[in-house]
Amino acid sequence: MLTSLALSLMVPDAAACGGFFCNNITPVEQAGEIVVFEVDPEDGASGTTTMHVQVTYEGPPIEFAWVVPVRGTPDLFVSNDSLFSALGQVTRPQFYTMWDAEGECMIWDFALADADGGGFPPPAPEAGNDVEVLAEAKVGPYETVVLSARNETDLVQWLQNHGYNVPSGMSGTLAPYVADNHNFVALRLAADQDTGDLVPLGLRYAGTTPSIPIQLTSVAATPDMQLVTYILGPHRAVPDNYLHVELNEAAINWFTNGDNYMDVLSRAADQAGGHAFTTEFSGSTASFQNVFYQDAWGSLDLANQTGATAFIRTLTQSGIPASAALLDLMREYIPVPEGYDDLSVYNCPDCYPELDSVMADFDPVVAAAAVDTRILEPLQAIDAMFDRTERITRLGSTVSPSEMTVDPSFTFNPDMDQDVSNIHEARLVYLCEEAETDDTWFTAPKNLVIGDTVIRIPSNQDLQASGLTEAQFLAGLLEPAASRIENVGPSGLPEVIYDGSVEIQQNIDRLADDADDIEGRGCNTAPGGGMLLGLAGLVPLAFRRRS
């Protein structure tokens, strides 16, 4: 089975046990593909791009195969899932509603209210077909090979003949990359590994144009698959051949902490023709510097620990972050005897003092070497990546298989270096002076304030009498999902090709009329008429894309 390029993290058996491997492993966001790029224009003659990808797969190990088109012959190395966890925690979009009141409100305390690798020595090329082996190596739990091909059918045949479980129909998606002279990295799990060992993988190659091979992902993609792309470099990153969208924040459900964000993003991307990203975060890398690695970890002296329990204790108390990669390593080098639960032992080694005699064949030297190469060196490299770059940008989108016709590429724009926060706030202001009774929390109308935008909402009492929930009342604001659609590129300010501000304000004004009707101040006796007009007024729009 061919996996998609990067999927969400699996942490088997670690959901509810308590301890080091339960409280500190933070799953990365549930995204279809998560990719981290570092672009260094100063490295080498043509600069370099480093790509970290999170791989997840469910099924028999023998069926796992992964193929990605690349330029040249990349260096491959093991990454660490802590990178994806940390970035997700700090940069994911978050929506908060602060409650407030005007006038004297008999209402609860608003402050307490809840709004609900290395390079390879090239082996000799294989003769007799149009596929050439450029390099091969074992990288972490993976057996890897770098191939060039002049014919996509031969490429698929080569992979199948050498034990890579890829479908014959894959040749069609490979064809554009073969025609464009890409090489291909293929990997599978080594014979002694299982799917619990799918640690993130890194690729480093020449060039300064990060791109996601989304056409190849279409083989295994789901509708409206989420894309999260992090790009580190000298300036703010922007999509180069996709459009850029700004979301209509009035369409966000502020009463449930923005739980419809992905739906709004998906509709905004569709509004832009299916090829668009929004900037979810952009800012300095300073907050990530010296986060992933500590110098003290290099002097833990793990190799001289006496017994498995001392080794585990030293490792888990060192401050090294718990991760799926570390858990897999410990299961490989410190397997617990039959009858013991491995997570219980790893979380509390001193609870099982008898294990030192039972695990007498444990080799701390070999295990320490594995910690160095599979955990510490990747973390040190990740830390160095944030030290040598200035800015990180997070771009988000969704895409369906039918839209995976163009590989998105990204560039840097020094004219757009302003920060973009992932924290979004609104205020829900109860207008207590307009309340009909002293029971003001129920009878006071409200204003939802988003920046300079004010949205009038009737009281809960009036909404209830009209048979409406707040979400139903606000349904007229769901479209347009994008407030702006823009062309962006390597210089200059965005070129606005659609501005929805007038339409959004018209919908807000119609909603204000609906509020008056519901509250008995207007002359329209059909509550919701404005909402219906707002939705009926939407028309399909077409946009040109950057060439």
N, C-alpha and C positions, 0 to 999 in steps of 0.2 A: 504494500500500500504506500502511495506517495503522500507524505505529510505536506501540509501547507507550510509556508516559509517560517512562521513563528507563531506559536500558540501559547495559551495561558499555562501557568505553572501547575504541575501536579505535585502534591506532597502526600504520598500514600501513608495511610494509617496515622497521620499526625494531627488529627482534627480536635481531639478532646482528651488528651492524656495529661496535660499539665507538665510544666518543666521546660527545660532548655529548648527542646525540639518541638514544643507546641506553642509557647508564648512568644517566641522570637522569630519564627518563620512566618513572615507576612506574605500571603499569596499575592502575586502580581495581579493587576486588573484583568478582568475577564474580557480580553480583547482577542479578535481573530488573528491579528498579526502585530507583534511588538518588535520594533527594530530600533537599535541605537547606532547612529553614525557619528564618527569623529572625522573631520576633514582637516588635514594639516597641509596647507599650501606651501609651506617652507621645507617639507621633507622630500628630498630627492629632486630629480630634474623636473618631474611633472606633478609633485605633491603626492600625498597618499590619502586614502580613505580607509578607515577601519570600521567594520560592521559587526555588531553584536546581535545575535538572534536567539530568541527563546524557542526551543523546540519541545513540543509535547505530542505524545503519541500513545494511543491505547490499542493494545492488540498483541499478538505473539511477536516476540523479538525478531524472529526470522522474516517477518513481513515488513519490518521497518526499512524504508529507504527515503533518502532526501536528496534532491537535486536542485542546484541553484546556478544560473548562468553568471559568469564573472568575466572581467577583463584581465588578460594576462594570466600569470600563474600566481595565485595569492598565497600568502602565508596563512596557515590555519592554526588556531590555538584554542584552548579551553577558556571560557569566560566564567562568570559566576552570577547566579540568579539574584544575589543581593543587589546588583546593579539595577535590575528591573523593579525590585521591591522598593528600593529607596526612591527612585525616580517617580514611581507611581504615587507613593505617599505624599511627596512634596508638590507634585505638579498636576495631579488630576483635578479637573474642574469641580469646584465645591460651591454650593448655593446655600446662603443663610438668609433667614428672614428675622429681622429684629422687630419686636413688638413695642408700640409706643401709644401714647394717648394725648389728645388735646381736650382740655377741660377736665372736670372732676369725674373720674370713672370709678364706679364700684366694681372693680375688676381685680383679678389676682395679680400678684407681683409679676410684672412683665419680665423682670430679670430672670425669673425662674420658669417662665412659660416655655412650653415646647411647641414649636410650630409643626410638629408631627413629620602558542605554536611554533613558530619557527619555519624556515623554508625546507624544501625537500631536495634530495639528490635525484635528478631525473633518471628514471630507468630507460632502458632501450625501448624504442617504439615497437608496437605490435604491427606486423605486416599482414597484408591480405585483406584489409578493409579500409574504410575512410575514417577510422577512429584512431587517435594517437594518445597514448598515455604519457602525460607530461610530468606527473609526479604522483607519488603515493606514500602514505605514512599512517601510523596509528596516532590519533590525537585524542587523548582522554579515553573514553569508552568507545570511540568510533574508529572504524577502518575507513580511510578517505582515499580518494583518487581524483586527480585533476585531468580532464580529458579535453582534447580538441576534436572537432568533428566537421567533416565537409558534407555530411548527409545525415539528416535527422533520423531516418529509418535505421541506418546502420548504428547510430548512437543508441537508440532504444534497444536494438538487438544485442549490442555489446553489453549494455547494462544487464539485460535479462540473462545473457550467457554467463555472466560473472556473478550471478546470484543476487542482483538488485531487483527487488520486487516492484517493478514499475509496469504500468499498463501499456499495451501496444498502442492504444489510441493517444498516448502522450506525444507522439511524434508531431502532431499538428501544432501543439502549443510550443514545441521546441523549435519549429521551423524558423520563426522570425529571428531567434537568437543565433541559430546556425548561419543564417544568411547575413547577419551583422557581425560575423566573426567573433562571437563570444566563445570563451572556453566554459567548461562545466565542472563544478565541484559536486561529486557524488559521495555519499557516505552511508554507512550502515553500521549497526552495532556489531562490535567484535563478538566472536563466537562465545566468549565466556561472560557476556554482559546480558542484562535484561533491561526492560523498558523503564525501570526505576532509575537507570543511569543516564537519562537524557539530559545532561547538563548543557547549559548554553554554549554556543559555539561562536568563535570570532574568526573573521576573515580580514586580512589586510592586503590591499592591492593599490597599484599606481593609479593616479587620477584624482580629481577633486570634484567629481559630479556624483553625489550619492543618488542611487536609484533603487527602487523596489521592483523586482521582477514579477509584477502582479499578474501578467498574462499566464505565467506558469502556475500561479496559485489557483487560477480558475478551475484547475482539475479537481480540487478538493474543497472548494469554497462553498459557503452557505450564503443565502440572500442577506444583503445589507451587512456584510461582514465588517466588523470594526477594524480600523487601522489606527495604530498609535506609532508615531515616528518621532524619535528624539534626534536632534542634530546639534552637535557641538562644533564650534568653530569661532572665527574672529568676529562675526556679526550675527544679527538675527537671520534665521533661515526662512525662506519662503518657497512655495511650490513654483517650479520653473515652467512646467508644461501643463499644469492643472490650474484651475481658477482658485481664487481665495474667497471665502465667505465670512461675513460677520453675522452672528446669529441674532434673531429677534428675541431679546430677553423678555419681552412681554408674553411670548409663547411658552416660557418656562413655567412649570408648576411650582411656585414659590411656597405653597402650603405643604409640600411634601419633599422639601429640600432638593428640588430639581430632579426628581426621579424620572422625568420624561426627557432628560437631556439628550439621550441617545436617539430618541425618536425625532426631536427637533433637529439634531445634527444630520440625521439620515434624510429628512425631508429637505433640509437646506442644500445638501449635496445633490439630491435629485433635482431640486429647483435649478441648480447650475449645470444640469446635463449629466450628472453622475460622476464628473471628474472635478472634484473640488476638495480643498482642505480648509479647516479653520485653525487659527492659532489659539491653542489652549493655554500656553505659557511661553514666555520668553523673558530671560533675565540673566544675571551674572552667574557664572559657575562657582563663585566664591563660597556659597553656602554648602557646596558639595566637596570642597577641597579638604583633604585630610580626614575624610569621613570613612573611607572604605578600608584603609590600612593603617596600622600603628607599628612603629619601629620595634616596639617591645615584643611583638609577635615573632620577630626573627631570632630572639634569644630565649625561647621557651625551653630549650633543651629537652624536647620531647623524646629524642633518641635514647636518653639516659634514664628515662622513667622506669621504675621497677614494678612490673606487673601491669596488667590491662586496666585495672581500676584506677591506678595513679595516672596512667596515660589519659584515660577518659576525663578524670577530674581536672587535670591540668589544661586539657584542651577546651573543655566546656566552660571553665572559669576564666579563661584567658581574655575574653572580650571578643574573640573571633565570632562574627555573626553566624547564627544558625542559618543553614541554608539546605536546600535539597541536595546540593553538591556535597556538602559536608556529611549529611546523613548517609548518602550513598557510599561515600568513602569509608565511613565507620562500619557500615554493614559489610563492606568488602574485606577490610583489613582487621576488624575486631568483631567477627561474627560471634554471637552469643550461643551458648550450648542449647540443645533441644530442651524444651521445658521452661525456658526463660523468655520473657517478652523483651525484645531488643530495645524498644523505646524506654521502657522502665529502667533498664540497666544503664542506658546512655544518660538518662535524666538524673539518676541517683546511683552512681556506681558504688558509693559507700554503703548502700543498702544491701549489697551482695558481696560481702568480704570473701566468701568462699570461692568466688569466681577466679581469683588469682591462681589457685591450685588447679581448678578445672581447665583454665585457659593457659596452661603452662607453655604452650607452643607459640603464644603471641610474640611477635617480633617487633619491638618498638622502633628499631632502626629503619626497617622497611616501611612501617606505617608513618614515621616522621618524614621520610623522604616523599611519600605520597602527599602528605599535608603540604609540604613545601611546593611541590609542582602543581598540584591540582586545586589548592585553596589559596595559599599565601601569594604565590607569584601572580595569579590572575587578579587578586584583590589589589596588589601593589601596582599592577599595570593599569587597572581602572582608576586608582587614585592619581596616578601620574597623568592620565588622560584629562582629568579635571584641572590639574595644576597647569597644564600647558595650553588650555583653551580659555577663551574669555567669556563666551556666551553659550547658553543652551536654549534651544527652542523645541517646544512640543507642538506637533501638528496632528490633528485628528480628522478622521473622515469615516465614512462607511462606503462600501462598494459591493455590488452584486456580481455574480459570474458574468452576466451579459454585458456588464460595464467594464470588465477587465480587458480592455482592448489596447490600452496605452500604459506603459510602465511610468509611474510618476517619478520625476526627478526633481532635485531641489538645488537651490543656489543661495547665496548670501547677498543681502541688500544692506549696505552701510547707511542708506538714507532712511531706513525703517528701524533704527536701532532702539526705539523706545521700548520700555518694558511692557509686557502684557501679563497681568495677574491672573492666576487661576481661581482667585477668591472673588465671588460675586455676592453682593449684598443688596437686600431690599428692606424697606420698612413697611410694616403694616400698622397704620395709624388709626386708632379708634376715635371717631369724632363724637366725643361724649356729650358735647353741648347740644348735639342734635338727637340725642336719645329720647325715646318716647316715655320711658319710665326710669325708675331708679335702678332697674336691673340692666345696667348699661352694657355689660358684656354681650348681652343677647339682642338688645334693641338699638345699639349704636351703629350707624353706617361706618364704612371704613374707606381709607385711601391706601392703595398699594403704591408705594413710591419706589421707582427704580431709576436711580440717577435723577434726571430732570423730568422724567415721565411720571405722571400721576394718573392712576386708574381708580375710578370710583366704583365701590362695591356696596350693594345694599346690606343692611343689617342681616344677621342670621335669622331674625324673626321674619323679616320680609321675604328673604329667600325661601324659607321653609313654607311660608304661606303661598308662595308661587310655585312650589313643587320643584325648586331648583337647588342643586348644590353649588358651591362656589366654583368648582371645576366646570359645571355645565354653564353657569353664567358667563364664565370667561372663555368659553369655547370659540367665540368670535375673534379671539386674538391669536388663534393657533396658526393662522396663515397671514402673511407670508412667513415661512420659517427663517428665511435669510433676510436680514435688514439691508445688507449690501452684498453685491457680487462684484469682484474686482479682478482685473488683470494685474499681476505683480511680476517682477523680474529682478535682475541683478543690480538695478539702479533705479533711482527715481521713486516718487510716491505712487501709490496704487492708482490705476486707471479704473474709475468706477463705471461699470457698464449696467448696473441696476441699482437704484436707490429706492428702497421701500419705505422711507420715512414718512412720506405723505400718506401712503396707503395704511401704514400702521397707525398713524395719528387719526385718520378717518375712522378706523375700526374702534379706537379708544373713544372717540367722540360719540359714535353710535352706541357704544356700551354705556356711556354716561346718560344718553337718552333712555336706554333700557332701565338704568338704575332709577331715573326719575319716574318712569312708568310704574315700576315695581313698588316704589315708595309712595305712589299716588300723587306725584307732583306734575306729571306730564299728561298729555292728552291722548297718547297712543294706548289703547286698551288691550293691545296684544303684546304682552311681555315677550321679549326675545325677538321682536321684529327686526331690531337693529342687528342682532347676531346673524339672522338669516340673510339679511342684505349684505353683511360683511363677507359671509362665506360665498354667496352667490356672485359677488363682484370679482372673484378671483378668475384670472384667465391664464392659460399656458403662456410661458415666456421662453424665448430661445436666446441663447447667448453664444457669442463667438469665443473661442479659446485661443490662448497664446499659441502661436505657431512654433 
